[in-house]
């Protein structure tokens, strides 16, 4: 009988401690988006290109250019693939003729 009472008492204390931790402990840290580029005006994102290559997309916020680099699996090094002007691309996409097949 003493063991059962002690067990129930310890179980109650553990449940009280867990409840206290849940109410007192702060939640997970808040993740903030990168509002201002730090350490330079660049944003880097990785992704797949045609299921064969991993790509590194680099946006230069000063010049509004998107640069693409891929990793050659056989050579294990970065290879520069080219760039795009985001200003020109978004200007073209927002024009009334966009999507109609007409070229600006």
C-alpha positions in Angstrom: 0.0 0.0 0.0 2.9 2.4 0.8 4.5 1.7 -2.6 1.3 2.4 -4.4 0.8 5.7 -2.5 4.4 6.7 -3.2 4.0 5.8 -6.9 0.8 7.9 -7.2 2.5 10.8 -5.3 5.6 10.8 -7.6 3.4 10.5 -10.7 1.4 13.5 -9.5 4.6 15.5 -8.9 5.9 14.6 -12.3 2.6 15.6 -14.0 2.6 18.9 -12.0 6.2 19.6 -13.2 5.4 18.9 -16.8 2.4 21.2 -16.6 4.5 23.9 -15.1 7.1 23.6 -17.8 4.5 23.8 -20.5 3.0 27.0 -19.0 6.2 28.7 -18.0 8.6 27.7 -20.9 8.5 30.1 -23.9 7.6 28.8 -27.3 10.0 28.1 -30.0 12.1 31.1 -31.1 10.5 33.4 -33.6 11.9 33.1 -37.1 12.2 36.5 -38.8 12.4 36.9 -42.6 15.4 38.6 -44.0 14.0 42.2 -44.2 17.4 43.8 -44.8 20.2 41.9 -46.3 23.0 41.5 -43.8 26.7 41.1 -44.7 26.0 42.3 -48.2 23.0 42.8 -50.4 22.6 39.2 -51.6 20.0 36.5 -51.2 20.9 32.8 -52.0 18.5 30.0 -52.6 19.2 26.4 -53.6 17.0 24.2 -55.9 17.0 21.5 -58.5 17.4 22.0 -62.2 15.8 19.3 -64.4 16.3 16.7 -61.6 19.9 16.3 -62.7 21.7 19.3 -61.0 21.6 21.2 -57.8 21.5 24.9 -58.5 22.4 28.0 -56.4 20.4 31.0 -57.2 22.0 34.3 -56.2 20.1 37.6 -56.2 22.1 40.7 -56.2 19.7 43.3 -54.6 21.8 46.3 -55.7 21.7 45.5 -59.4 18.5 43.3 -59.3 20.2 40.5 -61.2 19.6 36.8 -60.7 22.7 34.7 -61.1 22.6 30.9 -61.5 25.4 28.5 -60.5 25.2 24.7 -60.7 27.3 22.0 -59.2 28.9 19.6 -61.7 28.5 16.2 -60.0 31.6 14.7 -61.8 33.9 17.6 -61.1 32.4 18.7 -57.8 32.8 22.4 -58.4 30.5 25.4 -59.1 29.9 26.4 -62.7 28.5 29.8 -63.5 25.4 29.3 -65.8 24.3 32.9 -66.4 22.2 35.8 -65.2 18.8 37.4 -65.7 17.6 41.0 -65.1 14.8 40.8 -62.6 13.7 44.4 -63.4 13.3 43.5 -67.1 11.6 40.2 -66.4 9.1 41.7 -63.9 8.5 44.7 -66.2 7.7 42.2 -69.1 5.5 40.1 -66.9 3.4 43.1 -65.7 2.8 44.5 -69.2 -0.7 44.1 -70.7 0.7 42.0 -73.5 2.2 39.4 -71.1 0.8 36.0 -71.7 -0.8 36.8 -75.0 2.1 35.6 -77.1 3.0 39.1 -78.2 6.6 40.2 -77.7 7.4 43.7 -76.3 
